[in-house]
Amino acid sequence: MKPDFTMRYYYVMTLYLADWRRSDRRGCPHTCRSDPLGQVLTKPALERDRNKGFPRVPETSSSPSLNNLEMSEGARSLLNAVVKHIRENVDPFTKEYLRVNETKPDRWSYTPRQIDLMEGAKRKARDAGLWNFFLPNAETGEGLSNLDYAYIAAELGKNPLASETLNCSAPDTGNMEVLERVGTPEQKERWLKPLLAGKIRSAFAMTEPDVASSDAKNISTTAVLDSGEWIINGEKFYISGAGDPRCKIMIVMVKTSPDAEPFRQQSQILVPVDTPGVEILGPMHVFGHDEAPHGHMHIRFTDVRVPEANILWGEGRGFEISQVRLGPGRIHHCMRSIGQAEKALDLMIERGLERVAFGRKIIDLGKNMETVSRARIEIEAMRLLVLKAARAMDVLGNKEARIWVSMIKAKVPETVCGIIDQAMQVHGAMGVSQWSPLSGMYAMQRTLRFADGPDEVHHHVIARNEVRTYQESNSRQDNAKAEFQVRPVGGFVG
Ligand SMILES: Cc1cc2nc3c(=O)[nH]c(=O)nc-3n(C[C@H](O)[C@H](O)[C@H](O)COP(=O)(O)OP(=O)(O)OC[C@H]3O[C@@H](n4cnc5c(N)ncnc54)[C@H](O)[C@@H]3O)c2cc1C
């Protein structure tokens, strides 16, 4: 990627689109626009107009600081070190490690050889200072900004084991970030410390089989306080990572205050996996695969008792914690997805160049070259959007950047699915086989279209913001018009 060119391109496109939408709404030709008071707006006038409160696009969209998508100098050497680490310490054993998963007798465990390989790579990463990158501006991690981490996470997405070797895998990253931001000293000592050291793993349990969980207000698992303990009852499913024998702690979303206002009814509570009453009923499948030993588990909680102090940040703050967690979690997925798209494109080209049909290389048949071109264009567009969302989180904060995060969440998995689908097509039957990583990559990207919130919910968030901004900007224009019309009258009377 060439940051200078792409940044300039994106900035120009943002201005172009913003102006085009304004002109479109006001029914004026693109090159000669009128403001609400009938003045012709030249380019400098458009800039002034943007600062007067008329713009359709939120001011922050075109703010130069949001458009500075360059990686910091310090992170550049880290990125090089990560690329080298993956090439030298992870790529060489990845195939062997994954193949063992298919043949070992106990699918919900790791073989001694797998443990040796993974722990060896983790040791090398830690010794090289490549550890816990995901915690932005934290004392406990490398303190990378979201923007810097975005560049690194895209590299991690190219190898399915890379994130774990750097202690940067989901769902631990989101859980660690929550513990780091809102945990008490005792909670940090007990759970954050071993997670940061890569000694244990964790899960996040929100989704329930019996309610539409994309609306978290529906969550029905209850937690009731009794003699200094929470008693938890309910059922969760698709709890990623809970099948891993190293998974020791879950953050569970529960309803603690059914009489409070809707967004204050939920809390998040730390539940050790081995607490009596926690029953892992079995794995949920993804396109027919149980994804052992990580797993997406179906779990029942029956009279599970944990200390009162296990609540995170206090009663009724479940939604607030989700805001801390979901921004980073979503953006990390999207960053890694860019890496997946790159990998799919590489595989598409490799296969297209090496196989021949009807006397020509497959890549030269039909519209396959155009498919390659379109994939590259989509990847670069997604990369810019993801970098901008990461930058927005750094500049505006997780809460204010949520529209940007929704944009990438609605855009990236869907588009990456399309690129992987094309790569499978170029591969023929092998594309969906166990000999190619593509089908697994596709399944992963497809599930991201509802995990962490379905596409539709994110589109709704973006569109609602657009409509609200439009209405607010229109009412400002009306006020300005009224002010303009009133002024001469005032002058006359005076
Ligand atoms: C592989 C995988 C891993 C997962 N890991 C976890 C995990 O670790 N922890 C966890 O808690 N959950 C996890 N989930 C669950 C995931 O987060 C939920 O599936 C998701 O939040 C949607 O909830 P739901 O399945 O109940 O869908 P529902 O809420 O029933 O929604 C179904 C559909 O309704 C439509 N819909 C919903 N809202 C709107 C709207 N506003 N506008 C238009 N249409 C709408 C959408 O098409 C949506 O897909 C995982 C899921 C998968 C597949």
The ligand as an ORCA input file, in Angstrom:
! r2SCAN-3c Opt
* xyz 0 1
  C     -19.454    -18.705     14.717
  C     -20.201    -17.852     15.682
  C     -19.568    -17.441     16.841
  C     -20.259    -16.688     17.786
  N     -19.638    -16.366     18.968
  C     -20.360    -15.789     19.959
  C     -19.784    -15.597     21.253
  O     -18.617    -15.896     21.491
  N     -20.561    -15.059     22.227
  C     -21.849    -14.714     22.013
  O     -22.491    -14.242     22.940
  N     -22.429    -14.886     20.790
  C     -21.721    -15.428     19.769
  N     -22.299    -15.648     18.542
  C     -23.698    -15.280     18.325
  C     -23.884    -13.985     17.562
  O     -23.328    -12.898     18.252
  C     -25.387    -13.826     17.321
  O     -25.736    -14.814     16.379
  C     -25.809    -12.448     16.860
  O     -25.661    -11.497     17.872
  C     -27.261    -12.446     16.376
  O     -28.123    -12.924     17.349
  P     -29.171    -14.090     16.981
  O     -28.421    -15.239     16.413
  O     -30.017    -14.330     18.168
  O     -30.013    -13.496     15.784
  P     -31.420    -12.738     15.902
  O     -31.329    -11.664     16.912
  O     -32.494    -13.747     16.064
  O     -31.508    -12.057     14.459
  C     -31.788    -12.861     13.292
  C     -31.809    -11.995     12.076
  O     -32.808    -11.001     12.202
  C     -32.462     -9.903     11.392
  N     -32.424     -8.662     12.180
  C     -32.123     -8.503     13.488
  N     -32.165     -7.201     13.828
  C     -32.490     -6.521     12.717
  C     -32.680     -5.134     12.402
  N     -32.527     -4.170     13.351
  N     -33.009     -4.801     11.120
  C     -33.158     -5.748     10.168
  N     -33.002     -7.074     10.406
  C     -32.674     -7.450     11.656
  C     -31.051    -10.168     10.854
  O     -31.145    -10.699      9.544
  C     -30.538    -11.216     11.811
  O     -29.487    -12.010     11.253
  C     -21.615    -16.340     17.548
  C     -22.237    -16.725     16.360
  C     -21.556    -17.494     15.448
  C     -22.256    -17.944     14.214
*
